[in-house]
Protein backbone atom coordinates (compact mmCIF):
# COMPACT_ATOMS: atom_id res chain seq x y z
CA UNK A 1 0.00 0.00 0.00
CA UNK A 2 2.73 2.56 0.75
CA UNK A 3 4.07 2.26 -2.81
CA UNK A 4 0.72 2.99 -4.41
CA UNK A 5 0.43 6.53 -3.01
CA UNK A 6 3.78 7.77 -4.39
CA UNK A 7 3.07 5.99 -7.68
CA UNK A 8 -0.34 7.61 -8.06
CA UNK A 9 0.94 11.03 -6.99
CA UNK A 10 3.82 10.73 -9.51
CA UNK A 11 1.39 9.80 -12.28
CA UNK A 12 -0.88 12.69 -11.34
CA UNK A 13 2.05 15.09 -11.34
CA UNK A 14 3.28 13.80 -14.71
CA UNK A 15 -0.22 14.14 -16.15
CA UNK A 16 -0.55 17.69 -14.80
CA UNK A 17 2.84 18.73 -16.19
CA UNK A 18 2.03 17.15 -19.56
CA UNK A 19 -1.36 18.88 -19.68
CA UNK A 20 0.21 22.26 -18.78
CA UNK A 21 2.97 21.79 -21.39
CA UNK A 22 0.41 20.88 -24.06
CA UNK A 23 -1.75 23.85 -23.12
CA UNK A 24 1.21 26.25 -23.32
CA UNK A 25 2.26 24.77 -26.65
CA UNK A 26 -1.19 25.23 -28.16
CA UNK A 27 -1.34 28.79 -26.82
CA UNK A 28 2.11 29.61 -28.25
CA UNK A 29 1.17 28.14 -31.62
CA UNK A 30 -1.96 30.27 -31.69
CA UNK A 31 0.06 33.36 -30.82
CA UNK A 32 2.59 32.62 -33.56
CA UNK A 33 -0.17 32.02 -36.12
CA UNK A 34 -1.90 35.29 -35.23
CA UNK A 35 1.35 37.25 -35.45
CA UNK A 36 2.11 35.58 -38.77
CA UNK A 37 -1.31 36.49 -40.12
CA UNK A 38 -0.85 40.09 -38.94
CA UNK A 39 2.51 40.31 -40.70
CA UNK A 40 1.04 38.78 -43.83
CA UNK A 41 -1.87 41.22 -43.91
CA UNK A 42 0.48 44.15 -43.27
CA UNK A 43 2.67 43.03 -46.14
CA UNK A 44 -0.31 42.62 -48.44
CA UNK A 45 -1.58 46.09 -47.52
CA UNK A 46 1.85 47.61 -48.14
CA UNK A 47 2.08 46.01 -51.57
CA UNK A 48 -1.47 46.80 -52.68
CA UNK A 49 -1.63 50.40 -51.42
CA UNK A 50 -1.98 52.83 -54.28
CA UNK A 51 -0.74 55.74 -52.20
CA UNK A 52 2.77 54.42 -52.70
CA UNK A 53 4.05 56.89 -55.28
CA UNK A 54 7.66 55.85 -55.49
CA UNK A 55 8.29 53.40 -58.28
CA UNK A 56 11.08 50.92 -58.75
CA UNK A 57 13.59 53.74 -59.21
CA UNK A 58 14.85 53.32 -55.66
CA UNK A 59 15.83 49.76 -56.57
CA UNK A 60 17.77 51.05 -59.55
CA UNK A 61 19.47 53.64 -57.36
CA UNK A 62 20.42 50.95 -54.85
CA UNK A 63 21.72 48.66 -57.55
CA UNK A 64 23.79 51.47 -59.01
CA UNK A 65 25.19 52.33 -55.59
CA UNK A 66 26.10 48.72 -54.86
CA UNK A 67 27.65 48.01 -58.25
CA UNK A 68 29.44 51.35 -58.72
CA UNK A 69 30.42 52.38 -55.19
CA UNK A 70 30.14 49.62 -52.61
CA UNK A 71 31.55 46.64 -54.50
CA UNK A 72 34.63 48.47 -55.81
CA UNK A 73 35.28 49.92 -52.37
CA UNK A 74 35.05 46.53 -50.70
CA UNK A 75 37.15 44.97 -53.46
CA UNK A 76 39.86 47.63 -53.11
CA UNK A 77 39.93 47.23 -49.34
CA UNK A 78 40.10 43.46 -49.65
CA UNK A 79 42.90 43.64 -52.22
CA UNK A 80 44.95 46.05 -50.12
CA UNK A 81 44.55 43.85 -47.03
CA UNK A 82 45.65 40.78 -49.00
CA UNK A 83 48.64 42.65 -50.44
CA UNK A 84 49.69 43.85 -46.97
CA UNK A 85 49.38 40.35 -45.54
CA UNK A 86 51.36 38.77 -48.37
CA UNK A 87 54.08 41.43 -48.11
CA UNK A 88 54.32 40.82 -44.37
CA UNK A 89 54.72 37.10 -44.99
CA UNK A 90 57.39 37.70 -47.62
CA UNK A 91 59.31 40.08 -45.35
CA UNK A 92 59.48 37.61 -42.45
CA UNK A 93 62.83 35.83 -42.28
CA UNK A 94 61.55 32.42 -41.24
CA UNK A 95 64.95 30.75 -41.42
CA UNK A 96 66.56 33.00 -38.82
CA UNK A 97 63.49 32.83 -36.56
CA UNK A 98 63.53 29.02 -36.67
CA UNK A 99 67.29 28.95 -36.04
CA UNK A 100 66.91 31.28 -33.03
CA UNK A 101 64.14 29.12 -31.58
CA UNK A 102 66.18 25.95 -32.21
CA UNK A 103 69.23 27.42 -30.52
CA UNK A 104 67.28 28.87 -27.62
CA UNK A 105 65.10 25.90 -26.76
CA UNK A 106 66.56 22.71 -28.20
CA UNK A 107 70.33 23.25 -28.18
CA UNK A 108 70.38 24.81 -24.71
CA UNK A 109 68.26 22.00 -23.29
CA UNK A 110 70.47 19.34 -24.91
CA UNK A 111 73.62 21.05 -23.55
CA UNK A 112 72.04 21.26 -20.12
CA UNK A 113 71.06 17.59 -20.20
CA UNK A 114 74.59 16.57 -21.26
CA UNK A 115 76.13 18.70 -18.50
CA UNK A 116 73.76 17.17 -15.93
CA UNK A 117 74.68 13.65 -17.06
CA UNK A 118 78.43 14.39 -16.75
CA UNK A 119 78.06 15.48 -13.14
MARSE-425380 format. One record per residue (C-alpha): residue number from 1; residue in three letters; x, y, z. Coordinates in steps of 0.25 Angstrom, whole numbers. Layout:
N
> NUM/Ala/X/Y/Z
...
end
This chain:
119
> 1/Unk/0/0/0
> 2/Unk/11/10/3
> 3/Unk/16/9/-11
> 4/Unk/3/12/-18
> 5/Unk/2/26/-12
> 6/Unk/15/31/-18
> 7/Unk/12/24/-31
> 8/Unk/-1/30/-32
> 9/Unk/4/44/-28
> 10/Unk/15/43/-38
> 11/Unk/6/39/-49
> 12/Unk/-4/51/-45
> 13/Unk/8/60/-45
> 14/Unk/13/55/-59
> 15/Unk/-1/57/-65
> 16/Unk/-2/71/-59
> 17/Unk/11/75/-65
> 18/Unk/8/69/-78
> 19/Unk/-5/76/-79
> 20/Unk/1/89/-75
> 21/Unk/12/87/-86
> 22/Unk/2/84/-96
> 23/Unk/-7/95/-92
> 24/Unk/5/105/-93
> 25/Unk/9/99/-107
> 26/Unk/-5/101/-113
> 27/Unk/-5/115/-107
> 28/Unk/8/118/-113
> 29/Unk/5/113/-126
> 30/Unk/-8/121/-127
> 31/Unk/0/133/-123
> 32/Unk/10/130/-134
> 33/Unk/-1/128/-144
> 34/Unk/-8/141/-141
> 35/Unk/5/149/-142
> 36/Unk/8/142/-155
> 37/Unk/-5/146/-160
> 38/Unk/-3/160/-156
> 39/Unk/10/161/-163
> 40/Unk/4/155/-175
> 41/Unk/-7/165/-176
> 42/Unk/2/177/-173
> 43/Unk/11/172/-185
> 44/Unk/-1/170/-194
> 45/Unk/-6/184/-190
> 46/Unk/7/190/-193
> 47/Unk/8/184/-206
> 48/Unk/-6/187/-211
> 49/Unk/-7/202/-206
> 50/Unk/-8/211/-217
> 51/Unk/-3/223/-209
> 52/Unk/11/218/-211
> 53/Unk/16/228/-221
> 54/Unk/31/223/-222
> 55/Unk/33/214/-233
> 56/Unk/44/204/-235
> 57/Unk/54/215/-237
> 58/Unk/59/213/-223
> 59/Unk/63/199/-226
> 60/Unk/71/204/-238
> 61/Unk/78/215/-229
> 62/Unk/82/204/-219
> 63/Unk/87/195/-230
> 64/Unk/95/206/-236
> 65/Unk/101/209/-222
> 66/Unk/104/195/-219
> 67/Unk/111/192/-233
> 68/Unk/118/205/-235
> 69/Unk/122/210/-221
> 70/Unk/121/198/-210
> 71/Unk/126/187/-218
> 72/Unk/139/194/-223
> 73/Unk/141/200/-209
> 74/Unk/140/186/-203
> 75/Unk/149/180/-214
> 76/Unk/159/191/-212
> 77/Unk/160/189/-197
> 78/Unk/160/174/-199
> 79/Unk/172/175/-209
> 80/Unk/180/184/-200
> 81/Unk/178/175/-188
> 82/Unk/183/163/-196
> 83/Unk/195/171/-202
> 84/Unk/199/175/-188
> 85/Unk/198/161/-182
> 86/Unk/205/155/-193
> 87/Unk/216/166/-192
> 88/Unk/217/163/-177
> 89/Unk/219/148/-180
> 90/Unk/230/151/-190
> 91/Unk/237/160/-181
> 92/Unk/238/150/-170
> 93/Unk/251/143/-169
> 94/Unk/246/130/-165
> 95/Unk/260/123/-166
> 96/Unk/266/132/-155
> 97/Unk/254/131/-146
> 98/Unk/254/116/-147
> 99/Unk/269/116/-144
> 100/Unk/268/125/-132
> 101/Unk/257/116/-126
> 102/Unk/265/104/-129
> 103/Unk/277/110/-122
> 104/Unk/269/115/-110
> 105/Unk/260/104/-107
> 106/Unk/266/91/-113
> 107/Unk/281/93/-113
> 108/Unk/282/99/-99
> 109/Unk/273/88/-93
> 110/Unk/282/77/-100
> 111/Unk/294/84/-94
> 112/Unk/288/85/-80
> 113/Unk/284/70/-81
> 114/Unk/298/66/-85
> 115/Unk/305/75/-74
> 116/Unk/295/69/-64
> 117/Unk/299/55/-68
> 118/Unk/314/58/-67
> 119/Unk/312/62/-53
end
